[in-house]
């Protein structure tokens, strides 16, 4: 199956290669990515770290990207106050903020404003879990490149990616490169949406490079439509004392798979990775998150809260690897799943690999149903079973959502989650 | 207000209430006392509709209706309130959300519009002052990280805000120091009214120093074995329950 798909990837690339912008990914690199992909093969569910992903959607999709995006999108979510917004449709920049951002930050579309320094961003994609990033290398049509200077003060940027084209027309390949110079600070909101209710394929690649002492707070919201297949590969490398906070909320898509690889390369580097995933009906929500401790005194905190209703499958595979040099490492994992239906499925997998002494690693994973005593307490106060259940589900995700420090954004996500879980508006009113 | 007739209840196959009969007239405060394991908490839970309690015989009539046929939330909306012996912590559900949701559920049931948010908050704040609770508790999770005493005060706060017709307080005095006991008792006393009945389930007479009951009932081995006025509680304090256990057998 994979061979046939790869042959199709090759053909589609061959037919299109001259029209793909070399300023986004050089032709050489596209070719070598394709070669590596052919060597390694596309992911398959028989592989341990892909078993919960719905990969069948790839069989039906067209891999080649949509080259001419829809110009204007009518129905964008309201902008966040004080956050510069860039909108990408089918992976290609279509709207930038009216007001130019601060001098200390550069946000550019590599399709229209190639930056030499950006282009040289090395491809990591060494792990089997990162293979879909190679597919992004092959077909990317644009990239959002963000660079924040040391002295710039805290910057706020929002990237909105909207998938429009149906799967038979073309896939979209959102691509993001973030570089923070030493001591720089950035709050980045990355939101993935889709228009209408068409089946489409999104394959996203994000690369993050944090220099010494820099700090990135990264909010990722996956809210695509109910027929979207959403794939994602995120790789981040942290230098000494850098801090990366990743808050991901995934509610959309028919199938969503995110592969995250964080490398703590400098001593004192810290990552806090918090993910909330909601699956309903036939959705599958799958996250693979690997943190690699490569230097002393590095810290990881992984938090996952997932709810599966209907016949959904929600999976989180959280792996922490502590290499020999990473003495005095501290790692914590707290993974919790809530089963909200007899046919739903939760799969939690905390994994630890330790190659040194003198480390502190704690992990816990629990999956269960709604707490009956909590439920009864709410009923005894007059709440209907539906509202009580919704409220408890919402509270379950609060461990993740309450960490969002942009109040406007947090509130919208709370409403989004409440809406996703509600048949009526009562929970929304409660929050009002 | 409430009429319990020959009530039999089993929990996990074991009969706990064995023909309990009790009547609480409107406007009165009754205390149900008894030793450990006599069925006091079972009674409180059955009245609130908690799952896991199987009624095998008898009836409970509340304001002329069959209480046992109502779901827990319907009982609450009809004005039945249970003050929990062990109030549940619900992290992530904010206290004020719960209060508002509870009040609006009851109002909707009565065909009234939702409460005005501003007015509601000022009512809640006033009741919090009465319960000597810090306002910061409003924005915290329900009972989250509260001490035992704070949880009990929060139960009474909910009761004050909900203004039930019938309140059943299950060992509200347990785990309270004397100052907290006074605050809780004061809160309960402000709710005494001609159209409201209260049932205090307790081990000790101590609470009854501050909330004077109209009637005291002694529950032993699943039945009411003696009823009397407030002096019965004093007698129990003096003599213990042993002399009544013989009578129940």
Interface residues (C-beta under 8 A of the other chain):
Chain A: X372 X373 X374 X376 X377 X378 X379 X380 X381 X382 X383 X384 X385 X387 X388 X391 X392 X394 X395 X396 X397 X398 X399 X402 X426 X429 X430 X431 X432
Chain B: X48 X49 X50 X51 X71 X72 X73 X75 X76 X77 X82 X84 X87 X88 X90 X91 X92 X93 X97 X98 X100 X101 X102 X104 X105 X106 X109 X114 X117 X141 X142 X158 X162
